[in-house]
Each structure stands twice: as structure tokens, then as C-alpha cells.
């Protein structure tokens, strides 16, 4: 611990640069003067030491924490459980980092200054309820789906170079038939290339089947959780368990942290971005935000453009006005984000308030 100044502040803001094994914290007073810095372990004892260290410096107004969804998740949960005000801070601006250099104390101080200046005001996700369960199950399903695709690609790749008799036996089969047939292959003693190929094909087919069963089980759990958290969202036209899960994860267990439906739209990358120049006044698609939530909105819009009568009428009217298809989709994603925010605000937010009470 390094003492920087002997000051009695009226309020203190603590910035934290988070890492896997240690966190670095810097305390600033209400005038932006640096008070002290410390390093803590990413354990419960370390989190308690950080709180005690901050209280010894003065009245801690806020903890500015980087990476509240990754390395700083444990610290953010501990601080929220201790009734401390936590502000989510983005990583420092790249231009400022190039000018001022890069170190853990510098990043922690920049986080604290972002809160003092009012630049950082967002609340982190609580990560302690059903939506967090959906998030971790979605991670497991996503990796399983990637592994299943790799198994199928490897299976087909081996089939291309397999001996002629084996290739003729499996050629022309659909994916389902190929996996079922390859899973029943018997090689006997591996004394020939044909026997080795049968062993490899059977192993890949069995792996695919195991991953497929795992994905089906995870899909069932995710559908059940999504229906429990936000049944009205799942029942909305064009919204299924997968898209509902992506939107729920973007909002978090505490969607009240989102100030408005415009903020949720920006979070999902569906807010219009100015692209005007000279006499041309227009908006373009937003390429920021949560891309999985943005993809969920896109899938909802595609379904509605095909099967939802009011949406189809809207597309025809806007096309007649001269809007391109990407521009119409941008507008529809914004409308869907507004609708989803209203549903989430009326379902999850009241439940969170009741649980907190």
C-alpha cells in the first residue's frame, strides 16, 4: 500500500482495475485528488479488506469497477450485498491511454475520475438470479453447438479421404443418417486403414450424438427458465426461448438499471445513429451494443416481416416512401426493442423490487 497524500476528504470515490487474481484500487477525493492506492486478492477476504480500506479514508460515495461482467463480477456482487454503490466503468479511451501510458493504478484512477466527472453512471448487472442462470447455460450450449459443428465437419472431412468401399457405403446420406450409420460401424482389429477409418468415424459420430443430446437438454432447461422469468416475452409474436434468453441476458436480473427504453435500445445496438452530411439527413444502423441481443432483435424482425400482418403493412408503406430494406429493418428493431423493454420493465423489475424488499 502506497500513501500518496494526507487529506481528510468529505467524500471518496474508489476506482478498481480488475484482473483474474488481483484487483488494483485507487481512491480520489471529491476534488479529484489522489488519496491512496492498494492491491487486493480476488477473494472474499480481499473484498472485505477493500471495503475496510475505503472506509478508513472517508465516506465512500461509489466504487467504480471495470469489467463487472467478467473479472470484476465477484467484487461487484460483494459490494452490492454490502449495500455499496457500484458504478460500471468501461475501459479507458484508447487515445487517452496512448497519451498517458498504461498501468493498473492509472486505469483504476481513470475509472474513479470517470465517476467524478459524471461520464460513468451505469449500474452493473446483479448476476444473482434466474437471468444469470440463463446466461451460464447459454454459454454451455454455445460451446456445445460449436463442438458439434466441428465434429460434423471432421466426420465429413474424414469421409472424403476414406477408402473407396467405406466412402461408397456412407456417400449420399443426410447428416442424421450419416451420424447414425457411422455410429454403428465396427472396426475389429485395427490392422488396416479401413479399420482405423471406421474407428475414427465412429468416435466422431458418437461425439456428435452426445453433444446433440447435451444441447437438447440445455435447450429444455433454457426454455423453462425463460418462460418462468418472462412468460409474456416468450408469448410475444416472433419471440422464442432462444431470442428471449438473449434479450434477458442483455437486460440482466435488474433491468431497472436501464433508465429508459432508449437506453435498452442502445444497449442492444438498435438505436439510430446520425449519418448526416451536408444536405443529406439520414440515420444508419448501430454497430455497437450487445451483438447477441441485436441478432435476437433481427430474427424477431425477420419473422414478423414474413408472418406478422401489421409489420408487413409497415414494410410496404415505408418502401413506398423510399426507404431501403436495411433502413426499414433498423426502424423495426427499434420498435421491437421498445416493446421488449416494456415487457421486461413490467415483469422482471417489479419482481426484483419485491425480492429486495
C-alpha positions in Angstrom: 0.0 0.0 0.0 1.4 3.4 -1.0 0.4 6.6 0.8 0.1 9.5 -1.7 -1.4 12.3 0.4 -2.6 13.1 3.9 -6.0 14.6 3.3 -9.3 14.5 5.1 -11.9 14.2 2.3 -15.6 14.9 2.5 -16.3 12.0 0.1 -14.3 9.3 -1.6 -14.6 7.6 -5.0 -12.7 4.4 -5.4 -11.7 3.1 -8.9 -10.9 -0.5 -9.3 -8.9 -2.1 -12.2 -9.9 -5.8 -12.2 -7.8 -8.9 -13.0 -8.1 -12.6 -12.5 -6.0 -12.9 -9.3 -5.7 -9.4 -8.0 -7.5 -6.0 -8.2 -5.8 -2.6 -8.0 -7.8 0.2 -6.4 -7.1 4.0 -6.3 -9.1 6.4 -4.1 -9.8 10.0 -5.1 -11.5 12.7 -3.0 -14.3 15.0 -4.3 -11.8 17.4 -5.8 -10.1 14.6 -7.8 -7.0 14.5 -5.6 -5.4 11.1 -5.3 -5.6 9.8 -1.7 -4.2 6.3 -1.7 -3.8 3.0 -3.7 -3.9 -0.6 -2.8 -3.9 -4.1 -4.2 -6.2 -6.9 -3.0 -6.7 -10.6 -3.8 -9.8 -11.7 -5.6 -11.2 -13.5 -2.6 -13.9 -12.7 -0.1 -11.2 -11.6 2.4 -9.7 -9.3 -0.2 -13.1 -7.8 -1.0 -13.6 -7.1 2.8 -10.2 -5.6 3.0 -11.0 -3.2 0.1 -14.2 -2.0 1.8 -12.4 -1.5 5.2 -9.6 0.3 3.4 -12.1 2.7 1.7 -14.0 3.4 4.9 -10.7 4.3 6.6 -10.2 7.0 4.0 -13.6 8.7 4.4 -17.2 8.4 3.3 -17.1 6.2 0.2 -19.6 7.5 -2.3 -19.1 5.0 -5.0 -16.9 2.1 -6.3 -16.1 2.5 -10.0 -15.4 -1.1 -11.2 -14.1 -2.2 -14.6 -15.3 -5.5 -16.0 -18.3 -6.1 -13.8 -19.4 -8.8 -16.2 -16.0 -10.7 -16.1 -13.1 -10.3 -13.7 -15.0 -7.8 -11.6 -18.2 -9.8 -11.2 -17.3 -11.2 -7.8 -16.3 -7.9 -6.4 -19.5 -6.2 -7.8 -21.7 -8.8 -6.2 -19.9 -8.5 -2.8 -20.2 -4.7 -2.9 -23.9 -4.8 -3.8 -24.5 -7.3 -1.0 -22.8 -4.8 1.4 -25.1 -2.0 0.2 -22.4 -0.2 -1.6 -23.0 1.9 -4.6 -21.3 0.3 -7.6 -20.8 2.0 -11.0 -19.9 0.1 -14.1 -17.0 1.7 -15.9 -15.8 1.0 -19.5 -12.1 0.5 -20.2 -10.1 3.8 -20.7 -10.3 5.6 -24.0 -7.5 4.3 -26.3 -6.4 7.8 -27.2 -6.1 8.8 -23.6 -4.2 5.6 -22.9 -1.7 6.3 -25.6 -1.1 9.8 -24.2 -1.0 8.9 -20.5 0.5 5.4 -20.7 -0.9 2.1 -19.3 -0.6 0.7 -15.8 -3.1 -0.8 -13.3 -3.1 2.2 -11.0 -3.5 4.5 -14.0 -6.5 2.5 -15.2 -8.0 2.4 -11.6 -7.6 6.2 -11.3 -9.2 6.7 -14.7 -12.2 4.7 -13.6 -12.6 6.8 -10.5 -12.3 10.0 -12.5 -15.0 8.8 -14.9 -17.4 8.6 -12.0 -16.4 12.0 -10.6 -16.9 13.7 -14.0 -20.3 12.1 -14.5 -19.1 10.2 -17.6 -19.8 6.8 -16.0 -23.2 6.4 -14.4 -24.3 2.9 -15.3 -25.2 0.2 -12.8 -23.8 -3.3 -13.3 -26.0 -6.4 -13.7 -26.7 -8.1 -10.3 -25.9 -11.6 -11.7 -27.6 -13.4 -8.8 -31.0 -14.6 -10.1 -32.7 -16.6 -12.9 -31.3 -14.5 -15.7 -27.7 -15.3 -14.6 -28.7 -19.0 -14.7 -29.9 -18.4 -18.3 -26.5 -16.7 -19.1 -24.3 -19.5 -17.9 -26.5 -22.2 -19.5 -26.3 -20.3 -22.8 -22.5 -20.3 -22.6 -22.5 -24.1 -22.1 -25.0 -24.5 -25.0 -23.0 -22.2 -27.3 -19.7 -24.1 -26.8 -21.5 -27.5 -27.2 -23.0 -26.3 -30.5 -19.6 -25.2 -31.8 -18.1 -28.6 -30.8 -21.0 -30.4 -32.5 -20.4 -28.5 -35.7 -16.6 -29.3 -35.5 -17.4 -33.0 -35.1 -19.7 -33.0 -38.2 -17.1 -31.1 -40.2 -14.4 -33.6 -39.1 -16.7 -36.5 -39.9 -17.3 -35.3 -43.4 -13.6 -34.5 -44.0 -12.5 -38.0 -43.0 -15.2 -39.4 -45.3 -13.6 -37.6 -48.3 -10.3 -39.4 -47.8 -11.7 -42.7 -46.5 -11.1 -46.0 -48.5 -13.4 -46.4 -51.5 -15.6 -49.1 -50.1 -16.3 -47.2 -46.9 -16.8 -44.0 -48.7 -19.3 -45.6 -51.1 -21.2 -47.0 -48.0 -21.6 -43.6 -46.4 -21.9 -41.3 -49.5 -25.1 -39.5 -50.2 -26.5 -39.9 -46.6 -28.1 -37.0 -44.8 -26.4 -35.7 -41.7 -28.7 -37.6 -39.4 -28.3 -40.8 -41.4 -24.5 -40.3 -41.6 -24.2 -40.0 -37.8 -26.5 -43.0 -37.2 -24.7 -45.2 -39.7 -21.2 -44.1 -38.7 -22.0 -44.7 -35.0 -22.8 -48.3 -35.8 -19.5 -49.1 -37.6 -17.4 -51.9 -36.2 -13.7 -51.9 -37.0 -12.4 -55.1 -35.3 -8.6 -55.2 -35.0 -7.0 -52.0 -36.3 -4.6 -53.7 -38.8 -5.8 -51.8 -41.9 -6.6 -48.2 -42.9 -10.2 -49.2 -43.3 -10.4 -50.4 -39.7 -8.7 -47.2 -38.5 -11.1 -45.0 -40.5 -14.1 -46.9 -39.1 -12.8 -46.3 -35.5 -12.3 -42.6 -36.2 -15.7 -42.2 -37.9 -17.5 -44.0 -35.1 -15.8 -41.8 -32.4 -16.8 -38.6 -34.2 -20.4 -39.9 -34.7 -20.7 -40.8 -31.0 -19.3 -37.4 -30.0 -21.8 -35.7 -32.2 -24.7 -37.7 -30.7 -23.5 -37.0 -27.1 -23.3 -33.3 -27.9 -26.7 -33.3 -29.6 -28.2 -34.8 -26.5 -26.5 -32.3 -24.3 -27.7 -29.4 -26.4 -31.3 -30.8 -26.3 -31.2 -31.0 -22.5 -29.8 -27.4 -22.3 -32.5 -26.1 -24.7 -35.2 -27.6 -22.5 -33.8 -26.0 -19.4 -33.4 -22.6 -21.1 -37.0 -22.7 -22.4 -38.3 -23.5 -18.9 -36.2 -20.7 -17.3 -37.2 -18.1 -20.0 -40.9 -19.0 -19.5 -40.5 -18.6 -15.7 -38.7 -15.3 -15.9 -40.7 -13.5 -18.5 -43.7 -15.5 -19.8 -45.2 -12.5 -21.6 -41.9 -12.1 -23.6 -41.9 -15.7 -24.7 -45.5 -15.4 -25.8 -44.8 -12.3 -27.9 -45.1 -12.7 -31.7 -41.8 -13.8 -33.2 -40.0 -14.4 -29.9 -38.9 -17.9 -28.9 -36.9 -19.2 -26.0 -33.5 -18.5 -27.6 -34.3 -14.9 -28.6 -35.9 -14.3 -25.2 -32.8 -15.7 -23.5 -30.5 -13.3 -25.4 -32.7 -10.3 -24.6 -33.0 -11.3 -20.9 -29.2 -11.7 -20.6 -28.7 -8.2 -22.1 -31.1 -6.7 -19.6 -29.9 -8.7 -16.6 -31.6 -9.7 -13.4 -32.1 -6.0 -12.6 -33.5 -4.2 -15.7 -34.4 -1.2 -13.5 -30.8 -0.2 -14.0 -31.8 0.8 -17.5 -33.0 4.4 -17.4 -35.4 4.2 -20.4 -36.4 2.2 -23.4 -34.0 4.3 -25.4 -31.1 3.1 -23.1 -32.2 -0.5 -23.7 -32.3 0.1 -27.4 -28.7 1.5 -27.3 -27.7 -1.5 -25.2 -29.0 -3.8 -27.9 -27.4 -1.8 -30.7 -30.8 -0.9 -32.2 -30.7 2.9 -31.6 -30.4 5.1 -34.7 -27.0 6.7 -35.3 -26.7 10.0 -37.1 -25.1 9.7 -40.5 -26.0 13.1 -41.9 -23.6 15.1 -44.1 -24.2 18.4 -45.9 -27.8 18.4 -47.3 -28.2 14.7 -46.6 -30.1 13.9 -43.4 -30.3 10.2 -42.5 -29.6 7.6 -39.9 -27.7 4.3 -40.1 -27.6 1.0 -38.2 -25.8 1.0 -34.9 -22.8 -1.4 -34.9 -22.3 -1.3 -31.2 -24.1 -2.7 -28.2 -24.7 -6.4 -27.3 -24.5 -8.2 -30.6 -26.3 -11.3 -29.4 -29.2 -9.2 -28.3 -29.0 -7.3 -31.6 -29.1 -10.6 -33.5 -32.2 -11.6 -31.4 -34.0 -8.5 -32.5 -33.0 -9.1 -36.1 -34.5 -12.6 -36.0 -37.7 -11.3 -34.4 -38.0 -8.7 -37.2 -37.4 -11.2 -39.9 -40.2 -13.4 -38.6 -42.6 -10.5 -38.3 -41.7 -9.2 -41.8 -42.9 -12.6 -43.2 -45.8 -13.6 -41.0 -47.0 -10.5 -39.0 -49.7 -8.6 -40.9 -49.1 -5.2 -39.3 -45.4 -5.5 -39.8 -45.9 -6.4 -43.5 -48.1 -3.4 -44.0 -45.5 -1.2 -42.3 -42.8 -2.5 -44.7 -44.9 -1.8 -47.7 -45.7 1.7 -46.6 -42.1 2.6 -45.8 -40.9 1.0 -49.0 -43.3 3.3 -50.9 -41.7 6.2 -49.1 -38.3 5.3 -50.5 -36.6 3.6 -47.5 -34.3 0.7 -48.2 -34.7 -2.7 -46.6 -31.8 -2.2 -44.1 -33.3 1.2 -43.1 -36.7 -0.5 -42.5 -35.2 -3.3 -40.5 -33.4 -0.7 -38.4 -36.7 1.0 -37.6 -38.4 -2.3 -36.8 -35.6 -3.3 -34.5 -36.0 -0.1 -32.6 -39.8 -0.7 -32.3 -39.2 -4.3 -31.1 -36.7 -3.0 -28.5 -39.3 -0.6 -27.2 -41.8 -3.4 -26.9 -39.4 -5.8 -25.2 -38.3 -3.1 -22.7 -41.9 -2.5 -21.7 -42.4 -6.2 -21.1 -39.2 -6.6 -19.1 -39.9 -3.5 -17.1 -43.4 -4.7 -16.2 -42.3 -8.3 -15.2 -38.7 -8.6 -14.0 -38.3 -5.1 -12.5 -41.3 -5.4 -10.1 -40.2 -9.0 -9.1 -36.7 -7.6 -8.3 -38.1 -4.8 -6.2 -40.3 -7.3 -4.2 -37.3 -9.6 -3.6 -35.1 -6.7 -2.4 -37.9 -5.6 0.0 
